[in-house]
Amino acid sequence: MRYKLLLLITVSLLCCEFSEETAQGPPSSNDKDKKDEEISEAEDPVKVYKFRVTDAVRIEVRDHGQSEVTRLDSKENEETEKSPKENIEDLNFVIIGQNSIMERMAKEIDFISTIEEDVLEPDESEIPPEPEELTPEGLEAKKIYETAAALLTKTRPDKPKIYEMFMDASNKGNLQAKAAIAWAKLFGTTLKQDIYVAKTMFEELSLLGHPDGHMGMGFLYASGLYVNVSQSKALVHYLFGALGGNIWAQMTMGYRYFAGAGVISSCEKSLDFYRQVADTVSQGVSFSGGAAIQRIRLLDELENGYTSGILDNDLFEYYQLLAEKGDVQAQVGLGQLHYQGGRGVDLDYRKAMHYFTQAANAGNAMAMAYLGKIYLDGSDEVEANNETALKYFKKASELNNPVGLSGLGLMYLYGRGVDRDYNKAFKYFMAAADQGWVDGQLQLGNMFFSGLGVKKDYKLANKYFNLASQSGHVLAYYNLGQMHAKGTGMLRSCTTAVELFKNVAERGRWGELLMQGHSDYREGRYNEAFVQYALLAELGYEVAQSNAAFMLDRGEVPMFQPNEAFVRALLYWSRGASQGYSAAQVKVGDYYYYGLGTFVDYETAATQYRIAAEQQHNAQAMFNLGYMHEQGLGISKDIHLAKRWFDLAAETSVDAKVPVTLALCKLNFLFTIEKLGESPLPSLTDSLGSDWDLYLIITLICLLATIIYFRRPQNQPVLA
């Protein structure tokens, strides 16, 4: 029996030398036609090579030419009992069949290898060189850059010294340091602004495939600074920068796909880009929530005075005087200003601790709670200390302070200085949330979402996240964005998810450029301020778009000629209007009405005014529509509709009452003349010209001033 088995194996090996047709018999004419078709496909390098299902195998070609063979025979798992003779026959069949299959596999793998070599393999001249190991100088440059980057994240960094280190690392070949220098040259922050040098550096970086280089060149092409405007080139650079991991490029692509700026609008693509940025921002949020960022619109600041959130220096010094005299509320207020920054006050944890300690010693619960937050977070100025944080949180919670209750909940939730206890954490968070404290609401949402100590409940999680988002907590926006993006506990909404992630993305540290741009604007450094606003406008910040347009509108950007400035301003006003800023919508209408940066188009102007009036209830837009109905400019001439819009403007804004009164007087006068049918108005208008209505308004103003003058209270004579 042993000899028979050896004989069978020898015969089988000899059969392996035969061709496929010899092993399986002559093919039929149909089979031959099919095989000819397959060979013709294999000879065409453009077509995709396919295997027949009848081969009973699947070949997966993987990296480095490796292949995997998977049996597709549906009967391989069937278990049947056969005689030894049947088993030997089956063995012969399997060996012969697998031999033919292996021959075909060898041919096909050779063919795939040929394609990889001839078609898929790029030319050696096009292959980028493999990254070489860093030289000692390169290692030193990398170390210098990392040290400088770490110093830059400090609470109060010494920027001149840091950028000297960046310059040193850049000169030694570090690309990251070179990118930092290029941005500083572009913005004019710390280093003197030199856009041409920045452009040169971005070009060199982009040729090396650096994401910051692509982002920089994309911005220059989009804004037309030292290069001709090319939105197509800008999009290419933005895309490469985004794929390379540049946060700003990802934000830009997210905004462009969301707004349809230069690309076909795509909510899903926008969501992909914004989600990546939001993930990065959410990971950097501390328990304190980070520094506050003021969003100041220059137009609103002009109309309302210099009161847009910036603390007046005299008022700040007054608070300091009160704090030094022991005023607890002033101490707590100054402590919060230095703890969160913003309103023109720099972030300074040491000064915050100084004021909070004074107030805490006086028994103020809020000051105790904030001291706990400072010690819980820690910083480069104050070392984290869980025991001290726990002490202050307990003191504040004993006084039923919501900040202290929430802080104590955080310590039990994460086991910071105490044993982890979800039940106690839930109790403290609920007590804080009942008093409307945002951190308590956020953490309750997290516990219900993840089922920490409670049963998972997405509806309750959504409820508390919404409450926290109303107070502006960035993590609440992020968590809601995730729920809307995935449809967790609600219907999926791509648009809502993008809006939430966009809100998160705009709260990254780069938002500090808004404050820097405003500071430069107040100091008269208009070119520097404009470039920073223009970049943030590309990232999708509506405030930056409006501010860039405002500067161009007023001719405050020396690098642009007036006509060019109006064209650019119209673009930024339009982008700001598309994000719901009503004043920008009115400005777009004004540009079409007066032909600034475009042709005069009364119909488009009326459309823009109507959007601002009906959707955003803008009094100026209502007044403008009334005037256009009165004159019949771009819309039908209708005195009744004009009066209706004038009345709505007066109802919407108190400031509109005086101009509306004058306009209605003029309208009533015209209506009376029209009804009488014997008006001397035609000859009068011919003599005064097309601006006769302005003369009429001036006359009415003089009449109103005369009435007010004679109706003023008279001083009574003093009796002796």
C-alpha positions in Angstrom: 0.0 0.0 0.0 2.9 2.3 0.8 4.4 1.7 -2.6 1.1 2.4 -4.3 0.8 5.8 -2.5 4.4 6.7 -3.6 3.6 5.7 -7.2 0.4 7.9 -7.2 2.4 10.9 -5.9 5.1 10.3 -8.6 2.5 10.2 -11.3 0.8 13.3 -9.9 4.1 15.2 -10.0 4.7 14.1 -13.6 1.2 15.4 -14.5 2.3 18.9 -13.2 4.5 19.2 -16.3 1.5 19.1 -18.6 -0.4 22.3 -19.7 -3.8 23.2 -18.5 -5.5 21.8 -21.5 -3.6 18.5 -21.1 -4.6 18.2 -17.4 -8.3 19.0 -17.8 -8.9 17.8 -21.3 -9.4 19.8 -24.6 -11.4 23.0 -24.1 -14.7 23.5 -25.9 -15.1 26.1 -28.5 -17.0 28.4 -26.0 -14.2 28.0 -23.5 -11.6 28.8 -26.1 -13.5 32.0 -27.0 -13.7 33.0 -23.4 -10.0 32.4 -23.0 -9.1 34.4 -26.1 -11.2 37.3 -24.6 -9.3 37.1 -21.4 -5.9 37.1 -23.2 -6.9 40.1 -25.2 -7.9 41.9 -22.0 -4.6 41.0 -20.4 -2.7 42.4 -23.4 -4.4 45.8 -23.1 -2.7 47.7 -20.3 -5.6 50.1 -19.9 -8.2 47.6 -19.0 -8.5 46.0 -15.6 -7.5 42.4 -15.6 -10.2 40.0 -14.3 -10.3 36.5 -13.1 -13.0 34.0 -13.9 -15.2 32.7 -11.1 -14.7 29.2 -12.4 -11.1 29.3 -11.3 -12.4 28.8 -7.8 -9.9 31.2 -6.3 -9.7 34.9 -5.5 -6.3 36.6 -5.7 -5.8 39.8 -3.8 -2.7 41.7 -4.8 -1.3 43.7 -1.9 1.6 46.0 -1.2 5.0 44.9 -2.3 3.7 42.4 -4.8 2.3 40.0 -2.1 -0.7 38.0 -3.0 -3.3 36.0 -1.1 -5.2 33.1 -2.5 -8.6 32.4 -1.0 -10.7 29.3 -1.9 -14.2 30.0 -3.1 -15.4 26.5 -3.4 -18.6 26.3 -1.5 -18.2 22.6 -0.9 -14.9 22.8 0.9 -16.5 22.7 4.3 -18.8 19.7 3.6 -17.8 16.6 5.6 -18.5 13.3 3.8 -17.1 9.9 4.4 -15.3 8.3 1.5 -13.4 5.2 0.9 -9.6 5.2 0.7 -9.8 4.6 -3.1 -12.1 7.6 -3.5 -9.8 9.7 -1.3 -6.8 8.9 -3.6 -8.8 9.8 -6.7 -9.9 13.1 -5.0 -6.2 13.7 -4.1 -5.2 13.3 -7.8 -8.0 15.6 -8.9 -7.1 18.3 -6.3 -3.3 18.1 -7.1 -4.0 18.3 -10.9 -6.6 21.1 -10.5 -4.5 23.2 -8.2 -1.5 22.7 -10.5 -3.5 24.3 -13.4 -4.7 27.1 -11.1 -1.2 27.8 -9.9 0.0 28.0 -13.6 -2.6 30.6 -14.3 -1.9 32.5 -11.1 1.8 32.7 -12.1 0.9 34.1 -15.5 -1.5 36.6 -14.0 0.9 37.7 -11.3 3.6 38.1 -14.0 1.2 40.3 -15.9 0.3 42.4 -12.9 4.0 42.8 -12.1 4.5 44.0 -15.7 1.8 46.6 -15.3 3.3 47.8 -12.0 6.7 48.1 -13.6 5.6 49.6 -17.0 2.6 51.7 -16.1 2.2 52.3 -12.4 5.9 52.8 -11.6 6.8 56.5 -12.0 9.8 57.6 -13.8 12.9 57.7 -11.6 13.3 61.4 -12.2 9.8 62.0 -10.8 10.4 60.0 -7.6 11.0 62.4 -4.7 14.2 61.5 -2.8 13.8 59.5 0.4 14.1 61.7 3.5 17.6 61.6 4.6 18.6 61.2 8.2 19.1 64.5 9.9 22.6 65.9 10.1 23.9 67.1 13.4 23.0 70.6 12.3 19.5 69.5 11.4 19.1 67.8 14.8 20.2 71.0 16.5 17.8 73.0 14.4 14.9 70.7 15.3 15.8 70.9 19.0 15.9 74.8 18.8 12.5 74.8 17.0 10.8 72.5 19.5 12.2 74.6 22.4 10.9 77.8 20.8 7.5 76.2 20.0 7.1 75.1 23.6 8.0 78.6 24.9 5.4 80.1 22.5 2.6 78.1 24.3 3.4 79.8 27.6 0.9 82.1 29.2 3.1 85.2 28.6 5.7 84.2 25.9 8.7 86.4 25.1 7.9 86.6 21.4 11.0 88.6 20.2 13.3 86.0 21.8 11.2 83.1 20.5 11.3 84.4 16.9 15.1 84.8 17.2 15.2 81.1 18.0 12.9 80.4 15.0 15.2 82.4 12.8 18.2 80.5 14.0 16.5 77.1 13.4 15.3 78.3 9.9 18.8 79.3 8.9 19.9 75.8 9.8 17.3 74.2 7.6 14.3 73.5 9.8 11.2 73.8 7.7 8.7 74.2 10.6 10.8 77.2 11.8 10.8 78.6 8.3 7.1 78.4 8.1 6.7 80.3 11.4 9.0 83.0 10.2 7.0 83.2 6.9 3.7 83.7 8.8 5.3 86.3 11.1 6.6 88.2 8.0 3.2 88.0 6.4 1.3 89.3 9.4 3.9 91.8 10.6 3.6 90.4 14.2 6.8 90.5 16.1 8.8 90.8 12.8 8.5 93.6 10.4 5.9 92.9 7.7 7.4 91.9 4.3 4.9 90.1 2.1 7.3 89.6 -0.7 9.8 87.7 1.6 6.9 85.7 3.0 5.8 84.8 -0.5 9.3 83.6 -1.4 9.5 81.5 1.7 6.0 80.0 1.1 7.0 79.2 -2.5 10.1 77.3 -1.3 8.1 75.4 1.3 5.3 74.5 -1.1 7.9 73.1 -3.6 9.1 70.8 -0.8 5.5 69.7 -0.1 5.2 71.5 3.3 1.5 72.0 4.3 2.2 75.6 5.6 3.8 76.5 2.3 0.7 75.4 0.4 -1.6 77.2 2.9 0.4 80.4 2.5 0.4 80.2 -1.3 -3.3 79.4 -1.3 -4.0 82.5 0.7 -1.8 84.7 -1.5 -3.5 83.5 -4.7 -7.0 83.9 -3.1 -6.4 87.4 -1.9 -4.1 88.6 -4.7 -1.2 89.8 -2.6 2.0 90.0 -4.7 0.5 87.5 -7.2 -2.4 87.7 -9.6 -5.7 86.5 -8.2 -6.3 82.8 -9.1 -9.0 81.0 -7.2 -8.2 77.7 -9.0 -4.5 77.8 -7.9 -5.7 78.8 -4.4 -7.9 75.8 -4.2 -5.2 73.5 -5.4 -2.8 74.8 -2.7 -5.5 74.7 0.0 -6.4 71.1 -0.9 -2.7 70.0 -0.7 -2.3 71.9 2.6 -5.5 70.3 4.0 -4.4 66.8 3.0 -1.0 67.5 4.6 -2.7 68.3 7.9 -2.6 72.1 8.0 -5.5 73.2 10.3 -6.0 76.5 8.5 -6.2 74.8 5.1 -8.8 72.3 6.5 -10.9 75.2 7.8 -10.7 77.0 4.5 -11.8 74.0 2.6 -14.6 73.3 5.1 -15.8 76.9 4.7 -15.6 76.9 0.9 -17.5 73.7 0.5 -20.1 74.9 3.0 -20.6 78.3 1.4 -20.0 77.2 -2.1 -17.2 79.7 -2.5 -15.3 78.8 -5.7 -16.4 75.1 -5.5 -19.7 73.3 -5.7 -21.4 73.4 -2.3 -21.1 70.0 -0.5 -22.2 69.6 3.1 -20.6 66.2 3.5 -17.2 67.4 2.3 -17.4 70.4 4.5 -18.3 68.2 7.4 -15.2 66.0 6.8 -12.9 69.0 6.9 -14.5 70.8 9.8 -14.7 67.7 11.9 -10.9 67.3 11.7 -10.4 70.9 12.9 -13.0 70.5 15.7 -11.3 67.3 16.9 -8.0 69.2 17.3 -9.6 72.2 19.1 -11.6 70.0 21.5 -8.5 68.1 22.5 -6.8 71.3 23.6 -9.7 72.6 25.8 -8.8 72.7 29.5 -11.2 72.7 32.5 -11.1 76.5 32.5 -12.3 76.6 28.9 -9.3 78.6 27.6 -8.8 82.3 27.0 -11.7 84.5 25.9 -11.7 85.9 22.4 -13.4 89.2 21.6 -15.0 89.5 18.2 -15.2 93.2 17.5 -16.8 94.5 14.4 -15.2 97.7 13.2 -18.5 98.9 11.7 -20.4 98.5 14.9 -17.6 100.1 16.8 -17.8 103.2 14.6 -21.5 103.5 14.9 -21.7 102.8 18.7 -18.4 104.4 19.8 -15.3 102.7 21.2 -17.3 100.4 23.6 -17.2 97.1 21.8 -16.0 95.0 24.7 -12.7 96.6 25.2 -12.3 97.8 28.8 -11.4 101.5 29.0 -8.0 102.1 30.7 -9.4 104.7 33.1 -12.2 102.3 34.1 -9.6 99.5 34.6 -7.5 101.6 36.9 -10.6 102.6 38.8 -11.3 98.9 39.5 -7.8 98.4 40.6 -8.1 101.2 43.1 -11.3 99.7 44.5 -9.6 96.3 44.8 -6.7 97.7 46.7 -9.1 99.4 49.1 -10.7 96.0 49.8 -13.8 96.0 47.5 -14.5 92.2 47.1 -16.6 92.5 44.0 -13.8 94.5 42.3 -11.3 91.9 43.4 -13.4 89.0 41.9 -14.0 91.0 38.7 -10.3 91.7 38.2 -9.4 88.1 39.0 -11.8 86.8 36.4 -10.4 89.3 33.8 -6.9 88.1 34.3 -8.0 84.5 34.5 -9.8 84.4 31.2 -8.1 87.3 29.4 -10.0 89.4 26.8 -11.5 92.9 26.8 -8.0 94.3 26.4 -6.6 92.5 29.5 -3.8 90.0 29.1 -4.1 86.5 30.5 -2.1 86.4 33.8 -2.7 83.6 36.3 -0.5 85.2 39.0 -2.5 88.4 39.1 -5.7 86.4 39.0 -4.5 84.4 42.0 -3.6 87.6 43.8 -7.1 89.1 43.5 -8.9 85.8 44.1 -6.9 85.2 47.2 -7.8 88.6 48.6 -11.5 88.0 47.9 -11.3 84.4 49.2 -9.8 85.5 52.5 -12.8 87.9 52.8 -15.1 84.8 52.5 -16.2 85.2 48.9 -17.3 81.7 47.5 -16.8 82.6 43.9 -13.1 83.5 44.5 -12.6 80.2 46.4 -14.1 78.3 43.5 -11.8 80.0 40.9 -8.8 79.3 43.0 -9.8 75.7 42.9 -10.0 75.8 39.1 -6.5 77.4 38.9 -5.0 74.7 41.0 -6.9 71.9 39.2 -5.8 73.0 35.7 -2.2 74.2 36.6 -0.1 76.2 34.2 3.4 77.3 33.5 2.9 79.9 36.2 1.0 77.9 38.8 1.7 74.2 39.5 -1.3 71.9 39.5 -2.2 70.7 43.0 -5.2 68.4 43.5 -5.2 68.7 47.3 -5.3 72.5 47.2 -7.9 72.5 44.5 -10.1 70.0 46.5 -9.8 72.3 49.6 -11.0 75.4 47.8 -13.8 73.5 46.0 -15.1 72.1 49.2 -15.1 75.5 50.9 -17.0 77.0 47.9 -19.5 74.1 47.7 -20.2 74.4 51.4 -21.5 77.9 50.5 -23.5 76.4 47.7 -21.5 78.0 45.0 -22.2 76.4 41.6 -18.6 76.7 40.4 -17.3 75.0 43.5 -20.0 72.2 43.2 -19.1 71.6 39.6 -15.3 71.6 40.4 -15.9 69.0 43.1 -17.9 66.9 40.7 -15.0 67.0 38.2 -12.6 65.7 40.9 -14.8 62.8 41.7 -15.5 62.1 38.0 -11.9 61.9 37.1 -10.5 60.7 40.4 -8.3 63.8 40.9 -7.1 63.7 44.5 -10.0 61.5 45.5 -11.3 58.1 44.7 -13.4 58.0 41.5 -17.1 58.1 42.4 -19.7 58.6 39.6 -22.6 58.9 42.0 -21.0 61.8 44.0 -19.9 63.4 40.7 -23.5 63.2 39.4 -24.9 64.7 42.6 -22.6 67.7 42.5 -23.1 68.3 38.8 -26.8 68.2 39.2 -26.6 70.7 42.0 -24.5 73.1 39.9 -26.7 72.6 36.8 -29.8 73.5 38.8 -28.2 76.9 39.4 -27.6 77.3 35.7 -23.8 76.7 35.8 -22.5 75.7 32.3 -19.8 73.2 33.5 -22.4 71.3 35.5 -24.7 71.1 32.5 -21.9 70.0 30.2 -20.7 67.2 32.5 -24.2 65.9 33.0 -24.5 65.7 29.3 -21.3 63.7 29.2 -22.5 61.3 31.9 -25.8 60.6 30.2 -24.1 60.3 26.8 -21.5 57.8 28.0 -23.5 56.1 30.7 -21.1 57.0 33.5 -22.9 56.1 36.8 -26.3 56.5 35.1 -28.2 54.8 32.3 -27.4 56.0 28.8 -29.9 58.5 27.7 -29.2 60.4 24.5 -32.2 62.7 24.9 -31.1 63.9 28.3 -27.5 64.3 27.0 -28.8 66.4 24.1 -30.8 68.5 26.6 -27.9 69.3 28.8 -25.5 69.9 25.9 -28.0 72.4 24.4 -28.2 74.2 27.8 -24.4 74.4 28.0 -24.2 75.6 24.4 -26.5 78.5 25.2 -23.7 79.7 27.5 -21.1 79.3 24.7 -19.2 76.3 26.0 -17.0 75.0 23.2 -17.2 71.3 24.2 -21.0 71.5 24.2 -20.9 72.7 20.6 -18.5 69.9 19.8 -20.6 67.1 21.4 -23.7 68.4 19.8 -21.9 68.4 16.5 -20.9 64.8 16.9 -24.5 63.8 17.7 -25.9 65.6 14.7 -23.2 64.3 12.4 -23.9 60.6 13.4 -27.6 60.9 14.1 -27.1 59.8 17.7 -30.4 60.1 19.6 -31.9 62.4 16.9 -32.3 62.7 13.1 -29.0 63.2 11.4 -28.5 66.8 10.1 -25.3 67.5 8.2 -26.0 71.2 8.0 -26.5 71.6 11.8 -23.3 69.5 12.4 -21.3 71.7 10.1 -22.5 74.8 11.8 -21.6 73.4 15.2 -18.2 72.2 14.1 -17.5 75.5 12.4 -18.3 77.3 15.7 -15.8 75.0 17.5 -13.2 75.5 14.8 -13.4 79.3 15.2 -12.6 79.0 18.9 -9.1 77.7 18.3 -6.1 79.6 19.5 -5.7 81.2 16.0 -8.8 83.3 16.9 -6.3 85.5 18.8 -5.5 87.0 15.5 -8.8 88.8 15.7 -7.6 90.7 18.8 -4.2 91.3 17.3 -5.8 92.7 14.1 -8.0 95.0 16.1 -5.0 96.2 18.1 -3.0 96.9 15.0 -6.0 98.8 13.5 -6.3 101.0 16.6 -2.5 101.7 16.3 -2.8 102.7 12.7 -1.0 99.6 11.3 -3.6 99.2 8.6 -1.7 96.8 6.2 -0.9 94.5 9.1 -4.4 94.5 10.4 -5.9 93.9 6.9 -3.7 90.9 6.2 -4.7 89.3 9.4 -8.4 90.0 8.8 -8.1 88.7 5.2 -6.6 85.4 6.4 -9.3 84.9 9.0 -11.8 85.8 6.3 -10.5 82.9 4.2 -11.0 80.6 7.3 -14.7 81.6 7.4 -14.8 84.1 10.2 -17.7 86.5 9.5 -16.3 89.2 11.8 -13.0 89.1 9.9 -14.8 89.3 6.5 -16.8 92.3 7.6 -13.7 94.0 9.1 -11.7 93.5 6.0 -14.5 94.9 3.9 -14.9 97.9 6.3 -11.2 98.8 5.9 -11.3 98.5 2.1 -14.6 100.5 2.0 -13.0 103.4 3.9 -9.8 103.3 1.8 -7.7 102.4 4.8 -5.5 99.8 3.1 -2.6 101.6 1.5 -1.6 98.7 -0.7 -4.8 98.9 -2.9 -6.0 101.6 -5.2 -9.6 102.9 -4.6 -11.3 101.1 -7.5 -9.6 97.8 -6.7 -10.4 98.2 -3.0 -14.2 98.5 -3.8 -14.1 95.3 -5.8 -12.5 93.4 -3.0 -14.7 95.1 -0.4 -17.8 93.9 -2.3 -16.5 90.3 -2.2 -15.9 90.4 1.6 -19.3 92.2 2.2 -21.0 89.5 0.2 -19.4 86.7 2.2 -20.3 88.4 5.5 -23.8 88.9 4.3 -24.1 85.2 3.4 -23.4 84.3 7.0 -26.3 86.4 8.3 -24.7 89.8 9.1 -27.5 92.3 8.2 -25.3 95.4 8.0 -23.1 93.6 5.4 -26.3 92.7 3.5 -27.2 96.4 3.4 -23.7 97.3 2.3 -24.0 94.9 -0.6 -27.2 96.6 -1.6 -25.5 100.0 -1.3 -22.6 98.9 -3.6 -25.1 97.9 -6.3 -27.2 101.0 -5.8 -24.2 103.4 -6.2 -22.1 101.2 -8.5 -19.2 100.7 -6.2 -16.9 97.9 -7.4 -19.7 96.8 -9.9 -22.3 98.3 -12.3 -25.3 100.2 -11.0 -28.1 97.6 -10.6 -31.2 98.9 -8.8 -33.0 95.6 -9.0 -30.1 93.7 -7.3 -29.8 96.5 -4.7 -33.6 96.2 -3.9 -33.2 92.4 -3.6 -30.4 92.8 -1.1 -32.3 95.4 0.9 -35.4 93.1 0.9 -33.4 90.2 2.3 -32.0 92.4 5.1 -35.4 93.8 5.8 -37.6 90.7 5.8 -35.1 88.1 7.2 -33.0 90.2 9.5 -35.3 93.1 10.3 -32.8 95.8 9.5 -34.3 99.3 9.8 -31.8 100.9 7.3 -32.9 98.3 4.7 -36.5 99.1 5.3 -35.9 102.8 4.9 -34.0 102.2 1.7 -36.8 100.1 0.3 -39.3 102.9 1.2 -37.2 105.4 -0.7 -36.8 103.1 -3.8 -40.6 102.5 -3.9 -41.1 106.3 -3.6 -38.7 106.9 -6.6 -39.5 103.7 -8.5 -35.9 102.7 -8.7 -35.5 99.0 -9.6 -39.0 98.3 -8.2 -42.5 99.6 -8.8 -43.3 103.2 -7.9 -45.8 103.0 -5.1 -46.4 105.7 -2.5 -48.4 103.3 -0.3 -45.7 100.7 -0.2 -43.1 103.4 0.5 -45.1 104.6 3.5 -45.5 101.0 4.7 -41.7 100.5 4.7 -41.0 103.9 6.3 -43.5 103.0 9.1 -41.8 99.6 9.6 -38.4 101.2 9.9 -39.7 103.6 12.6 -41.2 100.7 14.5 -38.0 98.6 14.3 -35.5 101.2 15.4 -35.8 104.3 17.6 -32.9 105.9 15.7 -35.0 105.8 12.5 -37.9 107.9 13.9 -36.5 111.3 12.9 -35.5 110.5 9.3 -38.7 108.5 8.9 -40.7 111.5 10.1 -39.0 113.8 7.5 -39.5 111.2 4.8 -43.2 110.9 5.6 -43.7 114.7 5.6 -42.2 114.7 2.1 -44.3 111.8 1.1 -47.5 113.4 2.3 -46.6 116.6 0.5 -46.2 114.7 -2.8 -49.4 112.7 -2.2 -51.3 115.9 -1.6 -49.9 117.5 -4.7 -50.7 114.4 -6.7 -54.3 114.4 -5.5 -54.9 118.1 -6.2 -53.7 117.6 -9.7 -52.5 121.2 -10.0 -49.1 121.0 -8.7 -46.4 123.6 -9.5 -43.9 120.7 -8.9 -42.9 120.1 -12.5 -41.6 123.6 -13.1 -40.0 123.5 -9.6 -38.2 120.3 -10.2 -37.0 121.5 -13.6 -35.4 124.5 -11.9 -33.9 122.6 -8.9 -32.7 119.6 -10.9 -32.9 115.9 -9.9 -31.9 116.7 -6.3 -35.1 118.7 -5.5 -36.1 116.2 -2.9 -32.9 116.9 -0.9 -33.8 120.6 -0.9 -37.2 119.7 0.3 -35.8 117.6 3.2 -33.4 120.4 4.2 -36.4 122.9 4.2 -38.4 120.5 6.4 -35.4 120.1 8.8 -35.1 123.9 9.1 -38.8 124.1 9.8 -38.5 121.4 12.5 -35.5 123.2 14.1 -37.5 126.4 14.2 -40.4 124.8 15.9 -38.1 123.1 18.5 -36.4 126.4 19.1 -39.6 128.4 19.8 -41.0 125.5 21.9 -38.0 125.2 24.2 -38.6 126.0 27.9 -38.2 129.7 28.8 -36.1 130.7 31.8 -38.3 132.2 34.5 -37.1 135.5 36.0 -35.8 135.1 39.5 -37.7 137.2 42.0 -35.6 139.3 44.3 
